Amino acid sequence: MIRQFKIIVEKHPDGYVAYPLGLKGVCVGQGDTYEEALSDVKSAIAFHIETFGAEVLEGEMPVLEAFVAEAGIPVS
């Protein structure tokens, strides 16, 4: 069975970081390129499910859409 995940990929000065939405637990991938980070997080997701079982998928509502917003917040 193939399950689709929405994955956030962030570009940082020193590389890329990727993480899935709608998965119980913490699962992160990284790489020097977008493709490397995406490949790494896909591997991490598979390992996470193999390690913790299908329970990490149960009860999670599917993420229909994901948005990125920016907001200015005062910091003292």
C-alpha positions as a printed NumPy array, in Angstrom:
array([[ 0.   ,  0.   ,  0.   ],
       [ 1.242,  3.474, -0.854],
       [ 0.336,  6.341,  1.476],
       [ 0.816,  9.898,  0.301],
       [ 2.333, 12.458,  2.704],
       [ 2.588, 16.191,  2.353],
       [ 6.203, 17.101,  3.039],
       [ 7.539, 20.524,  3.982],
       [10.997, 21.283,  2.592],
       [12.791, 24.302,  4.041],
       [15.83 , 25.957,  2.467],
       [18.413, 27.149,  4.984],
       [21.817, 28.809,  4.428],
       [23.567, 25.483,  5.074],
       [21.191, 23.111,  3.244],
       [17.64 , 21.787,  3.217],
       [15.441, 20.288,  5.946],
       [12.294, 18.255,  5.23 ],
       [ 9.529, 16.862,  7.431],
       [ 6.133, 15.246,  6.812],
       [ 2.749, 16.486,  7.953],
       [ 0.181, 14.144,  9.511],
       [ 2.533, 11.57 , 11.018],
       [ 2.687, 10.838, 14.763],
       [ 6.172, 11.406, 16.119],
       [ 9.16 , 13.315, 14.847],
       [10.579, 12.508, 11.458],
       [13.108, 14.782,  9.715],
       [15.384, 14.557,  6.708],
       [18.168, 16.842,  5.536],
       [20.482, 17.321,  2.6  ],
       [22.613, 19.717,  0.607],
       [19.925, 19.87 , -2.1  ],
       [16.137, 19.783, -2.237],
       [16.256, 16.31 , -3.78 ],
       [18.64 , 14.973, -1.123],
       [16.43 , 16.271,  1.702],
       [13.306, 14.802,  0.089],
       [14.995, 11.432, -0.422],
       [16.301, 11.46 ,  3.155],
       [12.903, 12.236,  4.694],
       [11.2  ,  9.545,  2.593],
       [13.712,  7.053,  3.976],
       [13.14 ,  8.405,  7.498],
       [ 9.351,  8.044,  7.126],
       [ 9.697,  4.409,  6.011],
       [12.071,  3.695,  8.928],
       [ 9.698,  5.444, 11.38 ],
       [ 6.756,  3.291, 10.252],
       [ 8.859,  0.1  , 10.297],
       [10.139,  0.91 , 13.795],
       [ 6.928,  2.073, 15.482],
       [ 4.337,  0.258, 13.385],
       [ 1.125,  1.342, 11.724],
       [ 0.054,  3.036, 14.975],
       [ 1.903,  6.161, 13.814],
       [-0.692,  6.417, 11.022],
       [-3.83 ,  5.613, 13.024],
       [-6.213,  8.354, 14.005],
       [-4.399, 11.009, 12.035],
       [-6.678, 13.074,  9.863],
       [-5.272, 13.534,  6.374],
       [-3.75 , 16.923,  5.629],
       [-5.816, 18.249,  2.743],
       [-3.779, 21.398,  2.145],
       [-0.773, 23.08 ,  3.707],
       [-0.11 , 26.808,  3.706],
       [ 2.927, 28.899,  4.553],
       [ 2.238, 32.248,  6.176],
       [ 4.532, 34.948,  7.451],
       [ 3.756, 37.223, 10.407],
       [ 5.735, 39.91 , 12.215],
       [ 5.789, 39.283, 15.97 ],
       [ 7.345, 41.75 , 18.46 ],
       [10.29 , 40.166, 20.269],
       [11.882, 41.797, 23.313]])
